[in-house]
């Protein structure tokens, strides 16, 4: 019997049309692991306020992202699934799923049920654990495990930022851009509401936590702590001098989100005279709206407006299956 490998990413609309983007946003934001509010309040907020106002603007950004093959996130997933399946051989079947959108996790798990696999290994493609990403996948898997019959053994990887298969591959990718040729290296991670951080360790204040300099005992599943630890691991692999790099968080919506914000830090770097900045995003294993549009377009223009000359983004691992192959082989 084969072993099933299920790779899961956040998802993407079926097209950059307003209707498809609206459908995607509604599914994504309705997840209680994404917005911590009672069901009725969440539904009113999502369906009457957020989606009606954001769908059109988000569709414009997705149109900038789309290429001839469609969504880069989806095409990268399809290529990795194919290559990984070829590498792993007949004893495995690799499937790709999106937590929101298509191919849906529901559909892929139904296939897993029919396949009579000896086991299913689920790998959410998020290096650092967060309740709104890996936590949502975990909650879904726990639900179908309780409700379903005939399911094989299911194993879920909760995070892998410190696994050498990932960190070595990501460090090699950054190294290929010759970091020594830049005035500063910026590690940018997706921001989260501070309420998500507080829920992980309610007895420890986020503002006074030591995680920006070392990993605390309570930080194992704290997204902020794991992001700073990721920076330290990659900086050590790259032998970056102290003071030559920083950690920041992008896509924050307000002061109630995890900072410092990438956009603000880039402004400060430009104003302080840093002309060439290399930016890398180790919370993404595939380039997407946040890297291709937000960093390469919006942040690059912002950096130049403030006096910077060159902002270069390190491409993510994308279609590289080598690191995933090493990760999976080590797990078995």
C-alpha positions in Angstrom: 0.0 0.0 0.0 1.2 3.5 -0.9 1.8 6.3 1.5 0.0 9.6 0.7 1.8 12.9 0.9 -0.6 15.9 1.0 0.9 19.4 0.5 -1.3 22.2 1.6 -1.0 25.9 0.9 -3.3 28.8 1.8 -5.0 29.1 -1.6 -5.8 31.4 -4.5 -9.0 32.5 -6.3 -9.9 30.6 -9.5 -9.4 33.7 -11.5 -8.7 37.4 -10.8 -12.3 38.3 -11.5 -14.1 40.2 -8.8 -16.6 37.4 -8.3 -14.0 34.7 -7.9 -11.9 36.9 -5.5 -15.1 37.7 -3.5 -15.8 34.0 -3.2 -12.2 33.2 -2.1 -12.1 36.0 0.5 -15.4 35.0 1.9 -14.2 31.4 2.4 -10.9 32.5 3.8 -12.1 35.1 6.2 -15.1 33.0 7.5 -12.6 30.6 9.1 -12.9 31.0 12.9 -9.1 30.4 13.0 -8.5 33.5 10.9 -10.8 35.9 12.6 -11.3 35.4 16.3 -14.9 36.5 16.7 -18.3 34.8 17.5 -19.9 33.3 14.4 -22.7 36.0 13.9 -20.3 38.9 14.4 -17.7 37.3 12.1 -20.3 36.7 9.4 -21.6 40.3 9.5 -18.0 41.7 9.5 -16.9 39.5 6.6 -20.0 39.6 4.4 -21.3 43.1 4.9 -18.0 45.0 5.6 -14.7 43.4 4.6 -15.6 41.5 1.4 -17.8 44.1 -0.2 -15.1 46.8 0.3 -12.0 44.6 -0.4 -13.0 42.4 -3.3 -12.6 44.9 -6.1 -9.3 46.2 -4.8 -7.9 42.7 -4.2 -9.0 41.7 -7.7 -6.9 44.5 -9.1 -3.8 43.1 -7.3 -4.6 39.5 -8.4 -4.7 40.8 -12.0 -1.1 42.0 -11.5 -0.1 38.7 -10.1 -1.7 36.5 -12.8 0.4 35.2 -15.7 -0.3 33.0 -18.8 -0.4 29.9 -16.6 -2.7 31.4 -14.0 -1.9 31.8 -10.4 1.9 31.4 -9.6 1.0 29.8 -6.3 -1.1 27.1 -8.0 1.3 26.4 -10.8 4.2 26.1 -8.4 2.2 23.6 -6.3 1.3 21.6 -9.4 5.0 21.4 -10.5 6.3 20.5 -7.1 3.6 17.7 -6.7 4.7 16.2 -10.1 8.4 16.4 -9.4 8.1 15.1 -5.9 6.0 12.2 -7.0 8.7 11.3 -9.5 11.4 11.6 -6.9 9.7 9.5 -4.2 8.6 6.7 -6.6 5.9 4.1 -6.6 5.6 3.8 -2.8 4.1 7.2 -2.5 1.4 9.3 -4.0 1.8 13.1 -3.8 -1.3 15.4 -3.8 -1.6 19.1 -3.6 -4.4 21.0 -1.8 -5.5 24.5 -1.0 -7.0 25.3 2.4 -9.3 27.8 0.6 -10.2 27.6 -3.1 -9.2 24.8 -5.5 -8.0 22.1 -5.4 -9.9 22.0 -2.1 -8.6 20.2 0.9 -12.0 18.5 1.1 -11.6 17.0 -2.4 -8.1 15.9 -1.8 -8.9 14.2 1.5 -11.8 12.4 -0.2 -9.3 11.0 -2.7 -7.1 10.0 0.2 -10.0 8.0 1.7 -10.6 6.2 -1.6 -7.0 5.4 -2.2 -6.6 2.8 0.6 -3.3 4.3 1.7 -1.3 2.9 4.6 -0.8 6.4 5.9 -1.3 10.1 5.1 1.4 12.7 5.8 0.0 16.2 5.6 2.5 19.0 5.2 1.0 22.5 5.5 3.5 24.6 3.6 4.0 27.2 6.3 7.5 27.1 7.9 6.3 28.7 11.2 3.2 27.6 13.0 0.3 30.0 13.2 -3.3 29.3 14.2 -4.6 31.0 11.0 -2.5 28.8 8.7 -1.3 25.4 10.1 -3.7 25.7 13.0 -6.6 25.9 10.6 -5.4 22.8 8.7 -4.9 20.9 11.9 -8.4 21.8 13.1 -9.9 20.6 9.8 -7.9 17.3 10.0 -9.0 16.7 13.6 -12.6 17.2 12.6 -12.6 14.8 9.6 -10.7 12.2 11.7 -13.4 12.3 14.4 -16.3 12.2 11.8 -14.8 9.9 9.2 -14.5 6.1 9.0 -12.0 4.1 7.1 -9.3 6.8 7.3 -5.7 5.6 7.4 -3.2 6.9 10.0 -2.9 10.7 9.5 0.2 12.6 10.5 0.5 16.4 10.3 3.8 18.4 10.3 3.1 21.5 12.4 6.2 23.5 11.4 9.6 23.1 9.8 11.5 26.4 10.0 14.3 24.8 12.0 14.6 21.7 9.9 17.8 21.7 7.9 16.0 20.5 4.8 14.2 23.9 4.7 16.7 26.2 6.4 19.7 25.0 4.3 17.6 25.3 1.0 16.4 28.8 1.9 19.9 30.0 3.0 21.3 28.7 -0.3 18.6 30.6 -2.2 19.5 33.8 -0.3 23.2 33.2 -0.8 22.8 33.0 -4.6 22.0 36.7 -4.5 25.4 37.6 -2.8 24.1 39.3 0.3 27.5 41.0 0.8 26.8 43.2 -2.1 23.9 44.9 -0.3 23.8 47.6 2.4 21.2 45.7 4.4 19.3 42.4 4.5 15.6 42.5 5.5 13.8 39.3 6.6 10.1 39.9 6.0 7.3 37.7 7.4 3.6 37.9 7.1 2.1 39.8 10.0 -0.7 38.5 12.3 -3.1 40.2 14.7 -1.5 40.5 18.1 -4.5 38.7 19.6 -3.3 35.5 17.8 0.1 35.9 19.6 -1.5 36.5 23.0 -3.7 33.5 22.7 -0.6 31.2 22.4 0.9 32.5 25.7 -1.6 34.6 27.6 0.7 34.9 30.6 3.6 36.4 28.7 3.4 39.9 27.3 4.4 40.1 23.6 6.0 43.6 24.0 8.4 42.5 26.8 9.2 39.0 25.4 12.9 38.1 24.9 12.0 36.3 21.6 13.6 39.0 19.5 17.0 38.0 20.8 16.5 34.3 21.8 13.9 31.6 21.8 12.0 31.6 25.1 10.6 28.4 26.7 7.0 29.4 25.9 7.8 30.3 22.3 7.6 26.8 20.7 4.4 27.6 18.9 4.5 31.4 19.1 4.6 32.7 15.5 6.6 35.8 16.5 9.2 33.8 18.4 9.5 31.3 15.5 9.9 34.1 12.9 12.8 35.7 14.9 14.4 32.3 15.4 14.1 31.7 11.6 16.0 34.9 11.0 18.7 33.9 13.5 19.1 30.4 11.9 19.3 31.8 8.4 21.7 34.7 9.4 24.0 32.1 11.1 23.9 29.9 8.0 24.8 32.9 5.9 27.3 34.3 8.4 25.7 37.7 8.3 27.4 40.3 10.6 25.3 41.7 13.4 23.6 44.9 12.4 23.5 44.0 8.7 20.0 42.5 8.9 16.6 43.1 10.4 13.3 41.3 10.9 10.0 42.9 9.9 6.4 41.9 9.2 4.3 42.8 6.1 0.6 43.0 5.3 -0.3 44.4 8.8 -3.7 46.0 8.9 -3.3 48.3 12.0 -1.3 48.9 15.2 -3.0 45.8 16.6 -1.0 43.7 14.2 2.5 42.3 14.7 5.3 44.7 13.8 7.6 46.4 13.0 6.0 46.7 9.6 8.2 46.0 6.6 7.0 49.1 4.7 8.0 51.4 7.6 11.3 49.8 8.1 12.1 50.1 4.4 11.3 53.8 4.7 13.7 54.2 7.6 16.5 52.3 5.8 16.1 54.5 2.7 16.1 57.7 4.8 19.1 56.6 6.8 21.1 56.2 3.5 20.8 52.5 2.7 20.8 52.5 -1.1 20.7 48.7 -1.8 18.6 46.4 0.2 18.0 42.6 -0.3 14.7 41.4 1.0 13.7 37.8 1.6 10.4 36.3 2.9 11.0 33.1 4.8 7.3 32.6 5.8 6.5 31.8 2.2 7.8 28.7 0.3 6.2 29.9 -2.9 5.9 33.4 -4.4 2.4 34.8 -4.2 0.5 38.1 -3.9 2.5 39.2 -0.9 5.9 38.7 -2.5 5.3 39.4 -6.2 2.9 42.4 -5.8 3.4 43.7 -2.3 7.2 43.4 -2.1 8.4 43.6 -5.8 5.9 46.3 -6.8 4.6 48.3 -3.9 7.6 48.1 -1.5 10.1 48.6 -4.3 8.3 51.9 -5.4 8.1 53.0 -1.8 11.8 52.4 -1.2 12.8 54.4 -4.2 10.4 57.2 -3.3 12.2 57.6 0.0 15.7 57.8 -1.5 16.7 54.1 -1.9 18.1 52.9 -5.2 17.7 49.2 -5.4 15.4 46.8 -3.6 15.9 43.2 -4.7 13.6 40.3 -3.6 14.9 36.8 -3.1 12.7 34.5 -5.0 11.2 31.7 -2.8 11.7 28.0 -3.2 8.7 27.8 -5.6 9.1 24.8 -7.9 12.2 23.3 -6.1 11.2 19.9 -4.8 14.6 19.0 -3.4 14.0 20.4 0.1 10.6 18.7 0.4 12.1 15.4 -0.7 14.8 15.7 2.0 12.2 16.7 4.6 10.0 13.7 3.8 12.7 11.1 3.5 14.0 12.2 7.0 10.5 11.8 8.4 10.3 8.2 7.2 
